[in-house]
Amino acid sequence: MKLLNTLKIMAKKSTPIPGLSFSWKRALGISQAKQKIARETGIPLSKQGLERKIGNTILKAIFGKK
């Protein structure tokens, strides 16, 4: 019983409002700037998006356009 109480105390405390969190990148506008750059250049800045774009480019080069 004492162990359970200790584990409850050590658990991460959540905010009173579910789904509410703070992001310093969004607060400083970094996320918005990255989105703007990606839209203007047409090159995604996320790892997954970049891999998808490179993969599609290679497939188009090999098999031609659909």
PDBQT receptor file of N, H, CA, C and O in Angstrom, charges set to zero:
ATOM      1  N   MET A   1       0.818  -1.192   0.000  1.00  0.00    +0.000 N 
ATOM      2  CA  MET A   1       0.000   0.000   0.000  1.00  0.00    +0.000 C 
ATOM      3  C   MET A   1       0.865   1.260   0.000  1.00  0.00    +0.000 C 
ATOM      4  O   MET A   1       0.572   2.231  -0.698  1.00  0.00    +0.000 OA
ATOM      5  N   LYS A   2       1.919   1.225   0.785  1.00  0.00    +0.000 N 
ATOM      6  H   LYS A   2       2.156   0.436   1.352  1.00  0.00    +0.000 HD
ATOM      7  CA  LYS A   2       2.802   2.379   0.859  1.00  0.00    +0.000 C 
ATOM      8  C   LYS A   2       3.492   2.617  -0.483  1.00  0.00    +0.000 C 
ATOM      9  O   LYS A   2       3.712   3.761  -0.880  1.00  0.00    +0.000 OA
ATOM     10  N   LEU A   3       3.835   1.518  -1.186  1.00  0.00    +0.000 N 
ATOM     11  H   LEU A   3       3.656   0.588  -0.864  1.00  0.00    +0.000 HD
ATOM     12  CA  LEU A   3       4.479   1.622  -2.494  1.00  0.00    +0.000 C 
ATOM     13  C   LEU A   3       3.548   2.292  -3.505  1.00  0.00    +0.000 C 
ATOM     14  O   LEU A   3       3.985   3.116  -4.309  1.00  0.00    +0.000 OA
ATOM     15  N   LEU A   4       2.265   1.934  -3.461  1.00  0.00    +0.000 N 
ATOM     16  H   LEU A   4       1.910   1.265  -2.808  1.00  0.00    +0.000 HD
ATOM     17  CA  LEU A   4       1.302   2.537  -4.384  1.00  0.00    +0.000 C 
ATOM     18  C   LEU A   4       1.179   4.037  -4.155  1.00  0.00    +0.000 C 
ATOM     19  O   LEU A   4       1.109   4.809  -5.112  1.00  0.00    +0.000 OA
ATOM     20  N   ASN A   5       1.154   4.447  -2.909  1.00  0.00    +0.000 N 
ATOM     21  H   ASN A   5       1.211   3.820  -2.132  1.00  0.00    +0.000 HD
ATOM     22  CA  ASN A   5       1.073   5.880  -2.601  1.00  0.00    +0.000 C 
ATOM     23  C   ASN A   5       2.315   6.611  -3.090  1.00  0.00    +0.000 C 
ATOM     24  O   ASN A   5       2.223   7.735  -3.583  1.00  0.00    +0.000 OA
ATOM     25  N   THR A   6       3.478   5.975  -2.955  1.00  0.00    +0.000 N 
ATOM     26  H   THR A   6       3.553   5.062  -2.555  1.00  0.00    +0.000 HD
ATOM     27  CA  THR A   6       4.721   6.580  -3.426  1.00  0.00    +0.000 C 
ATOM     28  C   THR A   6       4.696   6.740  -4.939  1.00  0.00    +0.000 C 
ATOM     29  O   THR A   6       5.111   7.774  -5.461  1.00  0.00    +0.000 OA
ATOM     30  N   LEU A   7       4.209   5.719  -5.648  1.00  0.00    +0.000 N 
ATOM     31  H   LEU A   7       3.871   4.879  -5.224  1.00  0.00    +0.000 HD
ATOM     32  CA  LEU A   7       4.141   5.785  -7.109  1.00  0.00    +0.000 C 
ATOM     33  C   LEU A   7       3.170   6.869  -7.570  1.00  0.00    +0.000 C 
ATOM     34  O   LEU A   7       3.422   7.543  -8.568  1.00  0.00    +0.000 OA
ATOM     35  N   LYS A   8       2.070   7.038  -6.852  1.00  0.00    +0.000 N 
ATOM     36  H   LYS A   8       1.865   6.490  -6.041  1.00  0.00    +0.000 HD
ATOM     37  CA  LYS A   8       1.108   8.081  -7.218  1.00  0.00    +0.000 C 
ATOM     38  C   LYS A   8       1.720   9.465  -7.070  1.00  0.00    +0.000 C 
ATOM     39  O   LYS A   8       1.457  10.352  -7.883  1.00  0.00    +0.000 OA
ATOM     40  N   ILE A   9       2.531   9.653  -6.045  1.00  0.00    +0.000 N 
ATOM     41  H   ILE A   9       2.744   8.933  -5.385  1.00  0.00    +0.000 HD
ATOM     42  CA  ILE A   9       3.180  10.940  -5.817  1.00  0.00    +0.000 C 
ATOM     43  C   ILE A   9       4.215  11.212  -6.900  1.00  0.00    +0.000 C 
ATOM     44  O   ILE A   9       4.376  12.354  -7.332  1.00  0.00    +0.000 OA
ATOM     45  N   MET A  10       4.919  10.167  -7.344  1.00  0.00    +0.000 N 
ATOM     46  H   MET A  10       4.788   9.239  -6.994  1.00  0.00    +0.000 HD
ATOM     47  CA  MET A  10       5.975  10.324  -8.339  1.00  0.00    +0.000 C 
ATOM     48  C   MET A  10       5.426  10.500  -9.755  1.00  0.00    +0.000 C 
ATOM     49  O   MET A  10       6.156  10.919 -10.653  1.00  0.00    +0.000 OA
ATOM     50  N   ALA A  11       4.147  10.183  -9.959  1.00  0.00    +0.000 N 
ATOM     51  H   ALA A  11       3.554   9.843  -9.229  1.00  0.00    +0.000 HD
ATOM     52  CA  ALA A  11       3.564  10.288 -11.289  1.00  0.00    +0.000 C 
ATOM     53  C   ALA A  11       3.560  11.742 -11.744  1.00  0.00    +0.000 C 
ATOM     54  O   ALA A  11       3.486  12.666 -10.934  1.00  0.00    +0.000 OA
ATOM     55  N   LYS A  12       3.641  11.923 -13.062  1.00  0.00    +0.000 N 
ATOM     56  H   LYS A  12       3.701  11.172 -13.720  1.00  0.00    +0.000 HD
ATOM     57  CA  LYS A  12       3.651  13.265 -13.636  1.00  0.00    +0.000 C 
ATOM     58  C   LYS A  12       2.302  13.940 -13.396  1.00  0.00    +0.000 C 
ATOM     59  O   LYS A  12       1.252  13.365 -13.682  1.00  0.00    +0.000 OA
ATOM     60  N   LYS A  13       2.338  15.131 -12.882  1.00  0.00    +0.000 N 
ATOM     61  H   LYS A  13       3.191  15.599 -12.649  1.00  0.00    +0.000 HD
ATOM     62  CA  LYS A  13       1.101  15.862 -12.626  1.00  0.00    +0.000 C 
ATOM     63  C   LYS A  13       0.624  16.497 -13.921  1.00  0.00    +0.000 C 
ATOM     64  O   LYS A  13       1.397  17.124 -14.646  1.00  0.00    +0.000 OA
ATOM     65  N   SER A  14      -0.652  16.327 -14.198  1.00  0.00    +0.000 N 
ATOM     66  H   SER A  14      -1.280  15.818 -13.610  1.00  0.00    +0.000 HD
ATOM     67  CA  SER A  14      -1.209  16.885 -15.423  1.00  0.00    +0.000 C 
ATOM     68  C   SER A  14      -1.814  18.256 -15.137  1.00  0.00    +0.000 C 
ATOM     69  O   SER A  14      -2.026  18.640 -13.987  1.00  0.00    +0.000 OA
ATOM     70  N   THR A  15      -2.081  18.970 -16.204  1.00  0.00    +0.000 N 
ATOM     71  H   THR A  15      -1.909  18.658 -17.139  1.00  0.00    +0.000 HD
ATOM     72  CA  THR A  15      -2.721  20.273 -16.065  1.00  0.00    +0.000 C 
ATOM     73  C   THR A  15      -4.190  20.066 -15.726  1.00  0.00    +0.000 C 
ATOM     74  O   THR A  15      -4.743  19.008 -16.026  1.00  0.00    +0.000 OA
ATOM     75  N   PRO A  16      -4.824  21.037 -15.118  1.00  0.00    +0.000 N 
ATOM     76  CA  PRO A  16      -6.236  20.883 -14.764  1.00  0.00    +0.000 C 
ATOM     77  C   PRO A  16      -7.146  20.748 -15.986  1.00  0.00    +0.000 C 
ATOM     78  O   PRO A  16      -8.243  20.198 -15.880  1.00  0.00    +0.000 OA
ATOM     79  N   ILE A  17      -6.707  21.241 -17.136  1.00  0.00    +0.000 N 
ATOM     80  H   ILE A  17      -5.817  21.687 -17.222  1.00  0.00    +0.000 HD
ATOM     81  CA  ILE A  17      -7.510  21.179 -18.350  1.00  0.00    +0.000 C 
ATOM     82  C   ILE A  17      -6.916  20.112 -19.267  1.00  0.00    +0.000 C 
ATOM     83  O   ILE A  17      -5.764  20.238 -19.682  1.00  0.00    +0.000 OA
ATOM     84  N   PRO A  18      -7.683  19.053 -19.594  1.00  0.00    +0.000 N 
ATOM     85  CA  PRO A  18      -7.154  18.003 -20.468  1.00  0.00    +0.000 C 
ATOM     86  C   PRO A  18      -6.822  18.547 -21.861  1.00  0.00    +0.000 C 
ATOM     87  O   PRO A  18      -7.565  19.360 -22.410  1.00  0.00    +0.000 OA
ATOM     88  N   GLY A  19      -5.726  18.101 -22.412  1.00  0.00    +0.000 N 
ATOM     89  H   GLY A  19      -5.122  17.440 -21.966  1.00  0.00    +0.000 HD
ATOM     90  CA  GLY A  19      -5.326  18.512 -23.754  1.00  0.00    +0.000 C 
ATOM     91  C   GLY A  19      -4.607  19.842 -23.814  1.00  0.00    +0.000 C 
ATOM     92  O   GLY A  19      -4.237  20.286 -24.901  1.00  0.00    +0.000 OA
ATOM     93  N   LEU A  20      -4.398  20.486 -22.692  1.00  0.00    +0.000 N 
ATOM     94  H   LEU A  20      -4.699  20.125 -21.809  1.00  0.00    +0.000 HD
ATOM     95  CA  LEU A  20      -3.728  21.781 -22.665  1.00  0.00    +0.000 C 
ATOM     96  C   LEU A  20      -2.247  21.578 -22.384  1.00  0.00    +0.000 C 
ATOM     97  O   LEU A  20      -1.874  20.993 -21.366  1.00  0.00    +0.000 OA
ATOM     98  N   SER A  21      -1.426  22.050 -23.266  1.00  0.00    +0.000 N 
ATOM     99  H   SER A  21      -1.729  22.525 -24.093  1.00  0.00    +0.000 HD
ATOM    100  CA  SER A  21       0.016  21.959 -23.053  1.00  0.00    +0.000 C 
ATOM    101  C   SER A  21       0.664  23.219 -23.615  1.00  0.00    +0.000 C 
ATOM    102  O   SER A  21       0.028  23.987 -24.337  1.00  0.00    +0.000 OA
ATOM    103  N   PHE A  22       1.923  23.419 -23.280  1.00  0.00    +0.000 N 
ATOM    104  H   PHE A  22       2.439  22.795 -22.694  1.00  0.00    +0.000 HD
ATOM    105  CA  PHE A  22       2.633  24.609 -23.725  1.00  0.00    +0.000 C 
ATOM    106  C   PHE A  22       3.779  24.198 -24.627  1.00  0.00    +0.000 C 
ATOM    107  O   PHE A  22       4.532  23.281 -24.297  1.00  0.00    +0.000 OA
ATOM    108  N   SER A  23       3.920  24.864 -25.758  1.00  0.00    +0.000 N 
ATOM    109  H   SER A  23       3.309  25.609 -26.026  1.00  0.00    +0.000 HD
ATOM    110  CA  SER A  23       5.014  24.605 -26.681  1.00  0.00    +0.000 C 
ATOM    111  C   SER A  23       5.790  25.903 -26.882  1.00  0.00    +0.000 C 
ATOM    112  O   SER A  23       5.251  26.885 -27.391  1.00  0.00    +0.000 OA
ATOM    113  N   TRP A  24       7.046  25.899 -26.481  1.00  0.00    +0.000 N 
ATOM    114  H   TRP A  24       7.484  25.101 -26.068  1.00  0.00    +0.000 HD
ATOM    115  CA  TRP A  24       7.853  27.114 -26.635  1.00  0.00    +0.000 C 
ATOM    116  C   TRP A  24       8.144  27.394 -28.103  1.00  0.00    +0.000 C 
ATOM    117  O   TRP A  24       8.326  28.553 -28.476  1.00  0.00    +0.000 OA
ATOM    118  N   LYS A  25       8.194  26.360 -28.950  1.00  0.00    +0.000 N 
ATOM    119  H   LYS A  25       8.046  25.419 -28.647  1.00  0.00    +0.000 HD
ATOM    120  CA  LYS A  25       8.433  26.589 -30.379  1.00  0.00    +0.000 C 
ATOM    121  C   LYS A  25       7.257  27.332 -31.012  1.00  0.00    +0.000 C 
ATOM    122  O   LYS A  25       7.449  28.246 -31.814  1.00  0.00    +0.000 OA
ATOM    123  N   ARG A  26       6.041  26.932 -30.644  1.00  0.00    +0.000 N 
ATOM    124  H   ARG A  26       5.885  26.190 -29.992  1.00  0.00    +0.000 HD
ATOM    125  CA  ARG A  26       4.868  27.629 -31.181  1.00  0.00    +0.000 C 
ATOM    126  C   ARG A  26       4.779  29.043 -30.616  1.00  0.00    +0.000 C 
ATOM    127  O   ARG A  26       4.378  29.972 -31.318  1.00  0.00    +0.000 OA
ATOM    128  N   ALA A  27       5.153  29.206 -29.346  1.00  0.00    +0.000 N 
ATOM    129  H   ALA A  27       5.478  28.451 -28.776  1.00  0.00    +0.000 HD
ATOM    130  CA  ALA A  27       5.095  30.529 -28.718  1.00  0.00    +0.000 C 
ATOM    131  C   ALA A  27       6.066  31.500 -29.388  1.00  0.00    +0.000 C 
ATOM    132  O   ALA A  27       5.761  32.687 -29.511  1.00  0.00    +0.000 OA
ATOM    133  N   LEU A  28       7.224  31.015 -29.819  1.00  0.00    +0.000 N 
ATOM    134  H   LEU A  28       7.471  30.051 -29.719  1.00  0.00    +0.000 HD
ATOM    135  CA  LEU A  28       8.215  31.875 -30.471  1.00  0.00    +0.000 C 
ATOM    136  C   LEU A  28       7.980  32.020 -31.977  1.00  0.00    +0.000 C 
ATOM    137  O   LEU A  28       8.640  32.825 -32.633  1.00  0.00    +0.000 OA
ATOM    138  N   GLY A  29       7.045  31.246 -32.522  1.00  0.00    +0.000 N 
ATOM    139  H   GLY A  29       6.509  30.592 -31.989  1.00  0.00    +0.000 HD
ATOM    140  CA  GLY A  29       6.732  31.349 -33.943  1.00  0.00    +0.000 C 
ATOM    141  C   GLY A  29       7.605  30.487 -34.829  1.00  0.00    +0.000 C 
ATOM    142  O   GLY A  29       7.596  30.649 -36.049  1.00  0.00    +0.000 OA
ATOM    143  N   ILE A  30       8.362  29.572 -34.239  1.00  0.00    +0.000 N 
ATOM    144  H   ILE A  30       8.370  29.441 -33.248  1.00  0.00    +0.000 HD
ATOM    145  CA  ILE A  30       9.247  28.718 -35.033  1.00  0.00    +0.000 C 
ATOM    146  C   ILE A  30       8.439  27.786 -35.928  1.00  0.00    +0.000 C 
ATOM    147  O   ILE A  30       8.786  27.592 -37.093  1.00  0.00    +0.000 OA
ATOM    148  N   SER A  31       7.367  27.209 -35.394  1.00  0.00    +0.000 N 
ATOM    149  H   SER A  31       7.085  27.366 -34.448  1.00  0.00    +0.000 HD
ATOM    150  CA  SER A  31       6.537  26.287 -36.174  1.00  0.00    +0.000 C 
ATOM    151  C   SER A  31       5.935  26.990 -37.386  1.00  0.00    +0.000 C 
ATOM    152  O   SER A  31       5.919  26.437 -38.486  1.00  0.00    +0.000 OA
ATOM    153  N   GLN A  32       5.446  28.198 -37.186  1.00  0.00    +0.000 N 
ATOM    154  H   GLN A  32       5.460  28.647 -36.293  1.00  0.00    +0.000 HD
ATOM    155  CA  GLN A  32       4.831  28.946 -38.283  1.00  0.00    +0.000 C 
ATOM    156  C   GLN A  32       5.870  29.301 -39.347  1.00  0.00    +0.000 C 
ATOM    157  O   GLN A  32       5.582  29.230 -40.542  1.00  0.00    +0.000 OA
ATOM    158  N   ALA A  33       7.066  29.678 -38.921  1.00  0.00    +0.000 N 
ATOM    159  H   ALA A  33       7.299  29.736 -37.950  1.00  0.00    +0.000 HD
ATOM    160  CA  ALA A  33       8.122  30.024 -39.874  1.00  0.00    +0.000 C 
ATOM    161  C   ALA A  33       8.521  28.807 -40.703  1.00  0.00    +0.000 C 
ATOM    162  O   ALA A  33       8.727  28.918 -41.912  1.00  0.00    +0.000 OA
ATOM    163  N   LYS A  34       8.629  27.648 -40.059  1.00  0.00    +0.000 N 
ATOM    164  H   LYS A  34       8.462  27.557 -39.078  1.00  0.00    +0.000 HD
ATOM    165  CA  LYS A  34       8.979  26.424 -40.785  1.00  0.00    +0.000 C 
ATOM    166  C   LYS A  34       7.903  26.066 -41.803  1.00  0.00    +0.000 C 
ATOM    167  O   LYS A  34       8.216  25.659 -42.922  1.00  0.00    +0.000 OA
ATOM    168  N   GLN A  35       6.629  26.217 -41.417  1.00  0.00    +0.000 N 
ATOM    169  H   GLN A  35       6.375  26.548 -40.508  1.00  0.00    +0.000 HD
ATOM    170  CA  GLN A  35       5.531  25.932 -42.338  1.00  0.00    +0.000 C 
ATOM    171  C   GLN A  35       5.575  26.866 -43.539  1.00  0.00    +0.000 C 
ATOM    172  O   GLN A  35       5.352  26.437 -44.671  1.00  0.00    +0.000 OA
ATOM    173  N   LYS A  36       5.858  28.132 -43.296  1.00  0.00    +0.000 N 
ATOM    174  H   LYS A  36       6.039  28.480 -42.377  1.00  0.00    +0.000 HD
ATOM    175  CA  LYS A  36       5.901  29.121 -44.378  1.00  0.00    +0.000 C 
ATOM    176  C   LYS A  36       7.026  28.798 -45.359  1.00  0.00    +0.000 C 
ATOM    177  O   LYS A  36       6.830  28.858 -46.573  1.00  0.00    +0.000 OA
ATOM    178  N   ILE A  37       8.201  28.455 -44.834  1.00  0.00    +0.000 N 
ATOM    179  H   ILE A  37       8.360  28.406 -43.847  1.00  0.00    +0.000 HD
ATOM    180  CA  ILE A  37       9.339  28.102 -45.688  1.00  0.00    +0.000 C 
ATOM    181  C   ILE A  37       9.016  26.866 -46.516  1.00  0.00    +0.000 C 
ATOM    182  O   ILE A  37       9.307  26.821 -47.711  1.00  0.00    +0.000 OA
ATOM    183  N   ALA A  38       8.416  25.866 -45.884  1.00  0.00    +0.000 N 
ATOM    184  H   ALA A  38       8.179  25.903 -44.913  1.00  0.00    +0.000 HD
ATOM    185  CA  ALA A  38       8.087  24.627 -46.585  1.00  0.00    +0.000 C 
ATOM    186  C   ALA A  38       7.080  24.884 -47.705  1.00  0.00    +0.000 C 
ATOM    187  O   ALA A  38       7.199  24.312 -48.788  1.00  0.00    +0.000 OA
ATOM    188  N   ARG A  39       6.097  25.734 -47.452  1.00  0.00    +0.000 N 
ATOM    189  H   ARG A  39       6.001  26.199 -46.572  1.00  0.00    +0.000 HD
ATOM    190  CA  ARG A  39       5.099  26.034 -48.487  1.00  0.00    +0.000 C 
ATOM    191  C   ARG A  39       5.720  26.796 -49.657  1.00  0.00    +0.000 C 
ATOM    192  O   ARG A  39       5.425  26.501 -50.815  1.00  0.00    +0.000 OA
ATOM    193  N   GLU A  40       6.575  27.770 -49.360  1.00  0.00    +0.000 N 
ATOM    194  H   GLU A  40       6.814  28.009 -48.420  1.00  0.00    +0.000 HD
ATOM    195  CA  GLU A  40       7.159  28.595 -50.414  1.00  0.00    +0.000 C 
ATOM    196  C   GLU A  40       8.158  27.822 -51.268  1.00  0.00    +0.000 C 
ATOM    197  O   GLU A  40       8.200  28.009 -52.484  1.00  0.00    +0.000 OA
ATOM    198  N   THR A  41       8.957  26.961 -50.655  1.00  0.00    +0.000 N 
ATOM    199  H   THR A  41       8.922  26.809 -49.667  1.00  0.00    +0.000 HD
ATOM    200  CA  THR A  41       9.967  26.219 -51.408  1.00  0.00    +0.000 C 
ATOM    201  C   THR A  41       9.420  24.930 -52.000  1.00  0.00    +0.000 C 
ATOM    202  O   THR A  41       9.974  24.405 -52.965  1.00  0.00    +0.000 OA
ATOM    203  N   GLY A  42       8.342  24.419 -51.430  1.00  0.00    +0.000 N 
ATOM    204  H   GLY A  42       7.892  24.846 -50.645  1.00  0.00    +0.000 HD
ATOM    205  CA  GLY A  42       7.798  23.146 -51.894  1.00  0.00    +0.000 C 
ATOM    206  C   GLY A  42       8.565  21.953 -51.351  1.00  0.00    +0.000 C 
ATOM    207  O   GLY A  42       8.326  20.819 -51.767  1.00  0.00    +0.000 OA
ATOM    208  N   ILE A  43       9.484  22.200 -50.425  1.00  0.00    +0.000 N 
ATOM    209  H   ILE A  43       9.677  23.122 -50.088  1.00  0.00    +0.000 HD
ATOM    210  CA  ILE A  43      10.282  21.129 -49.835  1.00  0.00    +0.000 C 
ATOM    211  C   ILE A  43       9.881  20.992 -48.371  1.00  0.00    +0.000 C 
ATOM    212  O   ILE A  43      10.061  21.931 -47.597  1.00  0.00    +0.000 OA
ATOM    213  N   PRO A  44       9.340  19.837 -47.976  1.00  0.00    +0.000 N 
ATOM    214  CA  PRO A  44       8.949  19.653 -46.582  1.00  0.00    +0.000 C 
ATOM    215  C   PRO A  44      10.156  19.651 -45.658  1.00  0.00    +0.000 C 
ATOM    216  O   PRO A  44      11.224  19.170 -46.037  1.00  0.00    +0.000 OA
ATOM    217  N   LEU A  45      10.002  20.178 -44.463  1.00  0.00    +0.000 N 
ATOM    218  H   LEU A  45       9.135  20.569 -44.156  1.00  0.00    +0.000 HD
ATOM    219  CA  LEU A  45      11.102  20.237 -43.510  1.00  0.00    +0.000 C 
ATOM    220  C   LEU A  45      11.071  19.097 -42.505  1.00  0.00    +0.000 C 
ATOM    221  O   LEU A  45      12.019  18.921 -41.740  1.00  0.00    +0.000 OA
ATOM    222  N   SER A  46       9.987  18.315 -42.497  1.00  0.00    +0.000 N 
ATOM    223  H   SER A  46       9.216  18.458 -43.118  1.00  0.00    +0.000 HD
ATOM    224  CA  SER A  46       9.935  17.175 -41.585  1.00  0.00    +0.000 C 
ATOM    225  C   SER A  46      10.658  15.995 -42.226  1.00  0.00    +0.000 C 
ATOM    226  O   SER A  46      10.722  15.890 -43.450  1.00  0.00    +0.000 OA
ATOM    227  N   LYS A  47      11.191  15.122 -41.408  1.00  0.00    +0.000 N 
ATOM    228  H   LYS A  47      11.139  15.207 -40.413  1.00  0.00    +0.000 HD
ATOM    229  CA  LYS A  47      11.932  13.960 -41.904  1.00  0.00    +0.000 C 
ATOM    230  C   LYS A  47      11.026  13.081 -42.765  1.00  0.00    +0.000 C 
ATOM    231  O   LYS A  47      11.423  12.656 -43.850  1.00  0.00    +0.000 OA
ATOM    232  N   GLN A  48       9.820  12.811 -42.288  1.00  0.00    +0.000 N 
ATOM    233  H   GLN A  48       9.498  13.157 -41.407  1.00  0.00    +0.000 HD
ATOM    234  CA  GLN A  48       8.894  11.961 -43.018  1.00  0.00    +0.000 C 
ATOM    235  C   GLN A  48       8.477  12.602 -44.345  1.00  0.00    +0.000 C 
ATOM    236  O   GLN A  48       8.419  11.919 -45.367  1.00  0.00    +0.000 OA
ATOM    237  N   GLY A  49       8.191  13.885 -44.338  1.00  0.00    +0.000 N 
ATOM    238  H   GLY A  49       8.238  14.440 -43.508  1.00  0.00    +0.000 HD
ATOM    239  CA  GLY A  49       7.786  14.567 -45.559  1.00  0.00    +0.000 C 
ATOM    240  C   GLY A  49       8.898  14.614 -46.587  1.00  0.00    +0.000 C 
ATOM    241  O   GLY A  49       8.653  14.450 -47.782  1.00  0.00    +0.000 OA
ATOM    242  N   LEU A  50      10.126  14.838 -46.124  1.00  0.00    +0.000 N 
ATOM    243  H   LEU A  50      10.326  14.972 -45.154  1.00  0.00    +0.000 HD
ATOM    244  CA  LEU A  50      11.271  14.876 -47.027  1.00  0.00    +0.000 C 
ATOM    245  C   LEU A  50      11.525  13.507 -47.646  1.00  0.00    +0.000 C 
ATOM    246  O   LEU A  50      11.799  13.404 -48.842  1.00  0.00    +0.000 OA
ATOM    247  N   GLU A  51      11.433  12.447 -46.828  1.00  0.00    +0.000 N 
ATOM    248  H   GLU A  51      11.210  12.530 -45.857  1.00  0.00    +0.000 HD
ATOM    249  CA  GLU A  51      11.612  11.089 -47.344  1.00  0.00    +0.000 C 
ATOM    250  C   GLU A  51      10.542  10.755 -48.375  1.00  0.00    +0.000 C 
ATOM    251  O   GLU A  51      10.837  10.137 -49.397  1.00  0.00    +0.000 OA
ATOM    252  N   ARG A  52       9.305  11.158 -48.115  1.00  0.00    +0.000 N 
ATOM    253  H   ARG A  52       9.065  11.661 -47.284  1.00  0.00    +0.000 HD
ATOM    254  CA  ARG A  52       8.207  10.892 -49.041  1.00  0.00    +0.000 C 
ATOM    255  C   ARG A  52       8.432  11.614 -50.361  1.00  0.00    +0.000 C 
ATOM    256  O   ARG A  52       8.201  11.044 -51.428  1.00  0.00    +0.000 OA
ATOM    257  N   LYS A  53       8.880  12.862 -50.299  1.00  0.00    +0.000 N 
ATOM    258  H   LYS A  53       9.068  13.326 -49.433  1.00  0.00    +0.000 HD
ATOM    259  CA  LYS A  53       9.106  13.637 -51.519  1.00  0.00    +0.000 C 
ATOM    260  C   LYS A  53      10.254  13.055 -52.336  1.00  0.00    +0.000 C 
ATOM    261  O   LYS A  53      10.151  12.946 -53.558  1.00  0.00    +0.000 OA
ATOM    262  N   ILE A  54      11.343  12.681 -51.675  1.00  0.00    +0.000 N 
ATOM    263  H   ILE A  54      11.427  12.769 -50.682  1.00  0.00    +0.000 HD
ATOM    264  CA  ILE A  54      12.483  12.085 -52.378  1.00  0.00    +0.000 C 
ATOM    265  C   ILE A  54      12.082  10.754 -53.002  1.00  0.00    +0.000 C 
ATOM    266  O   ILE A  54      12.447  10.464 -54.141  1.00  0.00    +0.000 OA
ATOM    267  N   GLY A  55      11.328   9.945 -52.256  1.00  0.00    +0.000 N 
ATOM    268  H   GLY A  55      11.031  10.181 -51.331  1.00  0.00    +0.000 HD
ATOM    269  CA  GLY A  55      10.868   8.657 -52.773  1.00  0.00    +0.000 C 
ATOM    270  C   GLY A  55       9.996   8.821 -54.005  1.00  0.00    +0.000 C 
ATOM    271  O   GLY A  55      10.156   8.091 -54.983  1.00  0.00    +0.000 OA
ATOM    272  N   ASN A  56       9.072   9.776 -53.963  1.00  0.00    +0.000 N 
ATOM    273  H   ASN A  56       8.942  10.368 -53.168  1.00  0.00    +0.000 HD
ATOM    274  CA  ASN A  56       8.209  10.022 -55.123  1.00  0.00    +0.000 C 
ATOM    275  C   ASN A  56       9.015  10.498 -56.321  1.00  0.00    +0.000 C 
ATOM    276  O   ASN A  56       8.725  10.108 -57.452  1.00  0.00    +0.000 OA
ATOM    277  N   THR A  57      10.018  11.333 -56.091  1.00  0.00    +0.000 N 
ATOM    278  H   THR A  57      10.253  11.649 -55.172  1.00  0.00    +0.000 HD
ATOM    279  CA  THR A  57      10.860  11.834 -57.177  1.00  0.00    +0.000 C 
ATOM    280  C   THR A  57      11.628  10.694 -57.834  1.00  0.00    +0.000 C 
ATOM    281  O   THR A  57      11.726  10.629 -59.060  1.00  0.00    +0.000 OA
ATOM    282  N   ILE A  58      12.171   9.799 -57.021  1.00  0.00    +0.000 N 
ATOM    283  H   ILE A  58      12.092   9.852 -56.025  1.00  0.00    +0.000 HD
ATOM    284  CA  ILE A  58      12.918   8.656 -57.560  1.00  0.00    +0.000 C 
ATOM    285  C   ILE A  58      11.993   7.739 -58.355  1.00  0.00    +0.000 C 
ATOM    286  O   ILE A  58      12.359   7.285 -59.439  1.00  0.00    +0.000 OA
ATOM    287  N   LEU A  59      10.801   7.463 -57.831  1.00  0.00    +0.000 N 
ATOM    288  H   LEU A  59      10.504   7.833 -56.951  1.00  0.00    +0.000 HD
ATOM    289  CA  LEU A  59       9.862   6.598 -58.540  1.00  0.00    +0.000 C 
ATOM    290  C   LEU A  59       9.416   7.220 -59.860  1.00  0.00    +0.000 C 
ATOM    291  O   LEU A  59       9.262   6.514 -60.857  1.00  0.00    +0.000 OA
ATOM    292  N   LYS A  60       9.207   8.535 -59.873  1.00  0.00    +0.000 N 
ATOM    293  H   LYS A  60       9.332   9.109 -59.063  1.00  0.00    +0.000 HD
ATOM    294  CA  LYS A  60       8.833   9.202 -61.122  1.00  0.00    +0.000 C 
ATOM    295  C   LYS A  60       9.961   9.123 -62.137  1.00  0.00    +0.000 C 
ATOM    296  O   LYS A  60       9.710   8.963 -63.331  1.00  0.00    +0.000 OA
ATOM    297  N   ALA A  61      11.217   9.234 -61.669  1.00  0.00    +0.000 N 
ATOM    298  H   ALA A  61      11.421   9.364 -60.699  1.00  0.00    +0.000 HD
ATOM    299  CA  ALA A  61      12.361   9.155 -62.574  1.00  0.00    +0.000 C 
ATOM    300  C   ALA A  61      12.491   7.753 -63.170  1.00  0.00    +0.000 C 
ATOM    301  O   ALA A  61      12.858   7.608 -64.336  1.00  0.00    +0.000 OA
ATOM    302  N   ILE A  62      12.195   6.737 -62.388  1.00  0.00    +0.000 N 
ATOM    303  H   ILE A  62      11.897   6.856 -61.441  1.00  0.00    +0.000 HD
ATOM    304  CA  ILE A  62      12.334   5.357 -62.862  1.00  0.00    +0.000 C 
ATOM    305  C   ILE A  62      11.167   4.954 -63.757  1.00  0.00    +0.000 C 
ATOM    306  O   ILE A  62      11.376   4.430 -64.852  1.00  0.00    +0.000 OA
ATOM    307  N   PHE A  63       9.950   5.194 -63.300  1.00  0.00    +0.000 N 
ATOM    308  H   PHE A  63       9.780   5.619 -62.411  1.00  0.00    +0.000 HD
ATOM    309  CA  PHE A  63       8.769   4.695 -63.995  1.00  0.00    +0.000 C 
ATOM    310  C   PHE A  63       8.059   5.746 -64.831  1.00  0.00    +0.000 C 
ATOM    311  O   PHE A  63       7.103   5.417 -65.533  1.00  0.00    +0.000 OA
ATOM    312  N   GLY A  64       8.480   6.963 -64.782  1.00  0.00    +0.000 N 
ATOM    313  H   GLY A  64       9.256   7.230 -64.211  1.00  0.00    +0.000 HD
ATOM    314  CA  GLY A  64       7.826   8.034 -65.521  1.00  0.00    +0.000 C 
ATOM    315  C   GLY A  64       6.604   8.539 -64.782  1.00  0.00    +0.000 C 
ATOM    316  O   GLY A  64       6.212   7.987 -63.754  1.00  0.00    +0.000 OA
ATOM    317  N   LYS A  65       6.013   9.583 -65.309  1.00  0.00    +0.000 N 
ATOM    318  H   LYS A  65       6.331  10.032 -66.144  1.00  0.00    +0.000 HD
ATOM    319  CA  LYS A  65       4.849  10.188 -64.656  1.00  0.00    +0.000 C 
ATOM    320  C   LYS A  65       3.621   9.332 -64.899  1.00  0.00    +0.000 C 
ATOM    321  O   LYS A  65       3.531   8.608 -65.891  1.00  0.00    +0.000 OA
ATOM    322  N   LYS A  66       2.674   9.429 -63.970  1.00  0.00    +0.000 N 
ATOM    323  H   LYS A  66       2.747  10.016 -63.164  1.00  0.00    +0.000 HD
ATOM    324  CA  LYS A  66       1.434   8.645 -64.081  1.00  0.00    +0.000 C 
ATOM    325  C   LYS A  66       0.524   9.220 -65.128  1.00  0.00    +0.000 C 
ATOM    326  O   LYS A  66      -0.564   8.692 -65.359  1.00  0.00    +0.000 OA
TER     327      LYS A  66
